[in-house]
Amino acid sequence: MKKIVLDPGHGGKDPGAVGPGGTKEKDVALAVAKYLQQELSPIARISLARETDEYRDLWERSALANSIGADYFVSIHCNAAVDRAANGTETLIYGRGGEAEKLAYKVQAKVVSTLGTRDRGIKVRPGLHVLARTKMPALLVELAFISNPQEEKLLADPDRQREAARAIAQGIADYLGVRLRDNPIKEANEEVESTKVLFEGKTLEAFLKDGKTYVEVRKLCEALGLKVIWHADTKLVEVRR
């Protein structure tokens, strides 16, 4: 299976662009990347440059992709402009004529047709770190303009975030010549039963599977007053007091 690194832009102390309604680029990027991970997991080995709202500098992101020998790198962002009327979707690449451009055209077409946004095309940006410092074909997808009030609403909507993720996944699958599952997110959810855990008056979301109860590590540790740190390079969850 191909190895793909998904890079949710910004994070932690760096919110990225912030829409007029307060939507933060870092939150949209992470949500879409996680949905995209679910979509692509059946056809590729996926790594996330960040899995939580944490700050990762650009060198860490490119180093992760290079160190694991990723086949492709896809960075998720939202565009912004002083002019709130600016709108549309564009995909950025390092240069013309390579596999990144071929992949970009597939992804761009799917995102535009799915979200109904204006097609701003494929643009060359050799000065962007994650495109210049990664050793594999790399894309940076600008989903829409978070500075545009209408597109901000689109970007903040979880259903549209899922659609954006599905569109990117379809573009990647078309490029690779493989077929996506019809609905991997729904299929994954159908395999478990939702439940809740009550801990000292705090209700934690959980699920039941094979007679066992599962709670997200971060939520449980935070309820216990502990700190959780995700090390994406080693896929290690560190818990600290």
C-alpha positions as CSV (number, residue, x, y, z in Angstrom):
1,M,0.0,0.0,0.0
2,K,1.1,3.6,-0.7
3,K,2.1,5.7,2.3
4,I,0.5,9.1,2.5
5,V,1.1,11.9,5.0
6,L,-1.8,14.2,5.7
7,D,-0.8,17.6,7.0
8,P,-3.6,19.6,8.8
9,G,-2.3,23.1,8.5
10,H,-1.4,25.3,11.5
11,G,-2.4,24.2,15.0
12,G,-1.8,25.1,18.6
13,K,-0.6,28.6,19.0
14,D,-0.9,29.1,15.3
15,P,-4.6,29.3,14.4
16,G,-4.0,30.1,10.7
17,A,-6.6,32.4,9.2
18,V,-9.7,33.2,11.2
19,G,-13.1,33.8,9.5
20,P,-15.4,36.8,10.2
21,G,-17.5,34.4,12.3
22,G,-14.6,33.2,14.3
23,T,-13.9,29.9,12.5
24,K,-10.3,28.9,12.8
25,E,-8.4,27.5,9.9
26,K,-6.5,25.1,12.1
27,D,-9.8,23.5,13.3
28,V,-11.2,23.0,9.8
29,A,-7.9,21.6,8.5
30,L,-7.7,19.0,11.4
31,A,-11.3,17.9,11.0
32,V,-11.0,17.5,7.2
33,A,-7.7,15.6,7.6
34,K,-9.3,13.2,10.1
35,Y,-12.2,12.5,7.8
36,L,-9.8,12.1,5.0
37,Q,-7.8,9.6,7.0
38,Q,-10.9,7.4,7.4
39,E,-11.6,7.6,3.7
40,L,-8.1,6.7,2.6
41,S,-7.2,4.1,5.3
42,P,-8.7,1.2,3.3
43,I,-6.4,1.9,0.3
44,A,-3.3,3.5,1.8
45,R,-1.1,3.7,5.0
46,I,-2.0,7.1,6.5
47,S,0.1,9.2,8.9
48,L,-1.1,12.6,10.2
49,A,1.4,15.4,10.8
50,R,-0.7,16.3,13.8
51,E,-3.6,14.5,15.3
52,T,-4.6,17.2,17.9
53,D,-4.6,20.9,18.3
54,E,-0.9,21.1,18.8
55,Y,1.8,23.3,17.2
56,R,4.2,21.5,14.8
57,D,6.7,23.6,12.9
58,L,7.1,23.2,9.2
59,W,10.4,21.3,9.5
60,E,8.8,18.7,11.7
61,R,6.1,18.1,9.1
62,S,8.4,17.7,6.2
63,A,10.8,15.6,8.3
64,L,8.0,13.2,9.2
65,A,7.1,12.6,5.6
66,N,10.7,12.2,4.5
67,S,11.7,9.9,7.4
68,I,8.9,7.4,6.8
69,G,9.5,7.4,3.0
70,A,6.0,8.6,2.2
71,D,4.8,8.3,-1.3
72,Y,2.6,11.4,-1.2
73,F,2.1,14.5,1.0
74,V,-1.2,16.3,1.2
75,S,-1.5,19.5,3.2
76,I,-5.0,20.8,4.1
77,H,-5.6,24.6,4.4
78,C,-8.2,27.3,4.0
79,N,-7.5,30.4,1.9
80,A,-8.0,34.0,3.1
81,A,-7.9,37.4,1.7
82,V,-8.5,41.0,2.7
83,D,-11.3,41.2,0.2
84,R,-14.1,39.2,1.7
85,A,-15.6,38.6,-1.8
86,A,-12.6,36.4,-2.7
87,N,-13.7,32.8,-3.1
88,G,-13.0,29.4,-4.6
89,T,-10.7,26.4,-4.4
90,E,-7.1,26.1,-5.5
91,T,-4.4,23.5,-5.2
92,L,-0.7,24.4,-4.9
93,I,2.3,22.5,-6.1
94,Y,6.1,23.0,-6.2
95,G,6.4,22.9,-10.0
96,R,4.9,21.8,-13.3
97,G,5.4,18.6,-15.1
98,G,5.6,16.0,-12.3
99,E,3.4,13.6,-10.5
100,A,2.3,16.2,-8.1
101,E,0.7,18.2,-10.9
102,K,-1.1,15.1,-12.2
103,L,-2.4,14.3,-8.7
104,A,-3.4,18.0,-8.1
105,Y,-5.6,18.1,-11.2
106,K,-7.5,15.0,-9.9
107,V,-8.0,16.4,-6.4
108,Q,-8.8,19.9,-7.6
109,A,-11.5,18.7,-10.0
110,K,-13.2,16.6,-7.3
111,V,-13.2,19.2,-4.6
112,V,-14.6,21.9,-6.9
113,S,-17.4,19.7,-8.2
114,T,-18.3,18.4,-4.8
115,L,-18.3,21.7,-2.9
116,G,-19.6,23.8,-5.8
117,T,-16.8,26.3,-5.4
118,R,-15.1,28.4,-8.1
119,D,-12.2,26.7,-9.7
120,R,-9.1,28.8,-9.1
121,G,-6.9,26.1,-10.7
122,I,-3.5,24.6,-10.0
123,K,-0.9,27.1,-8.9
124,V,2.9,26.8,-8.6
125,R,4.3,27.9,-5.2
126,P,8.0,26.8,-5.0
127,G,8.6,28.9,-1.9
128,L,6.2,27.0,0.4
129,H,8.2,24.8,2.8
130,V,6.0,21.7,2.7
131,L,6.2,21.7,-1.1
132,A,9.9,22.5,-1.4
133,R,11.2,20.3,1.5
134,T,9.3,17.1,1.0
135,K,11.0,14.5,-1.2
136,M,7.7,13.1,-2.6
137,P,4.9,14.5,-4.7
138,A,3.3,17.1,-2.5
139,L,0.1,19.1,-2.6
140,L,-1.4,22.0,-0.6
141,V,-5.2,22.1,-1.0
142,E,-6.8,25.5,-0.2
143,L,-10.4,24.2,0.3
144,A,-12.2,27.6,0.2
145,F,-11.9,31.1,1.6
146,I,-12.5,31.2,5.3
147,S,-12.5,35.1,5.0
148,N,-15.6,34.9,2.8
149,P,-18.7,34.7,5.0
150,Q,-20.5,32.2,2.8
151,E,-17.5,29.9,2.3
152,E,-16.7,30.2,6.1
153,K,-20.1,28.6,6.8
154,L,-19.3,25.9,4.3
155,L,-15.9,25.2,5.9
156,A,-17.4,25.2,9.5
157,D,-20.1,22.6,8.6
158,P,-19.1,19.1,9.6
159,D,-21.1,17.6,6.7
160,R,-19.3,19.8,4.2
161,Q,-16.0,18.9,5.8
162,R,-16.8,15.2,5.3
163,E,-17.7,16.0,1.7
164,A,-14.4,17.8,1.2
165,A,-12.5,14.9,2.6
166,R,-14.4,12.4,0.4
167,A,-13.7,14.6,-2.6
168,I,-9.9,14.7,-1.9
169,A,-9.9,10.9,-1.3
170,Q,-11.7,10.3,-4.6
171,G,-9.1,12.4,-6.4
172,I,-6.3,10.5,-4.9
173,A,-8.0,7.1,-5.6
174,D,-8.6,8.1,-9.2
175,Y,-4.9,9.1,-9.6
176,L,-3.8,5.7,-8.0
177,G,-6.3,3.8,-10.1
178,V,-8.1,2.2,-7.1
179,R,-11.6,2.3,-5.8
180,L,-12.7,3.8,-2.5
181,R,-15.2,2.1,-0.2
182,D,-18.7,3.4,-0.7
183,N,-18.9,4.8,2.8
184,P,-15.9,3.9,5.1
185,I,-16.9,6.4,7.8
186,K,-20.4,5.0,8.0
187,E,-19.2,1.5,7.9
188,A,-16.7,2.2,10.7
189,N,-19.4,3.7,12.9
190,E,-21.8,0.8,12.3
191,E,-19.2,-1.6,13.8
192,V,-19.5,-0.1,17.3
193,E,-22.3,1.0,19.7
194,S,-22.1,4.4,21.3
195,T,-22.2,4.8,25.0
196,K,-21.1,7.2,27.8
197,V,-18.8,7.0,30.8
198,L,-19.6,9.1,33.9
199,F,-16.4,10.1,35.8
200,E,-16.7,12.4,38.8
201,G,-19.7,14.1,37.3
202,K,-18.1,14.5,33.8
203,T,-19.7,12.6,30.9
204,L,-17.2,11.1,28.4
205,E,-18.2,9.8,25.0
206,A,-17.3,6.2,24.5
207,F,-18.3,3.1,22.5
208,L,-18.8,-0.6,23.0
209,K,-17.1,-3.2,20.9
210,D,-16.7,-6.9,21.5
211,G,-18.0,-6.6,25.1
212,K,-15.5,-3.8,26.0
213,T,-15.9,-0.1,26.7
214,Y,-13.5,2.3,24.9
215,V,-12.9,5.9,25.7
216,E,-10.6,8.3,23.9
217,V,-7.2,8.5,25.7
218,R,-7.0,12.3,25.6
219,K,-10.5,12.8,27.0
220,L,-10.0,10.3,29.8
221,C,-6.6,11.7,30.8
222,E,-7.8,15.3,30.7
223,A,-10.6,14.3,33.1
224,L,-7.9,12.8,35.3
225,G,-5.9,16.1,35.1
226,L,-3.2,14.5,33.0
227,K,-1.5,15.9,29.9
228,V,-1.4,13.9,26.6
229,I,1.3,14.4,24.0
230,W,1.2,12.7,20.6
231,H,4.5,11.9,18.9
232,A,3.6,11.5,15.3
233,D,7.1,10.3,14.2
234,T,7.1,7.3,16.5
235,K,3.2,7.0,16.8
236,L,3.6,7.1,20.6
237,V,1.1,8.5,23.0
238,E,2.8,10.1,26.0
239,V,0.9,10.7,29.3
240,R,2.3,13.2,31.8
241,R,1.2,14.6,35.2
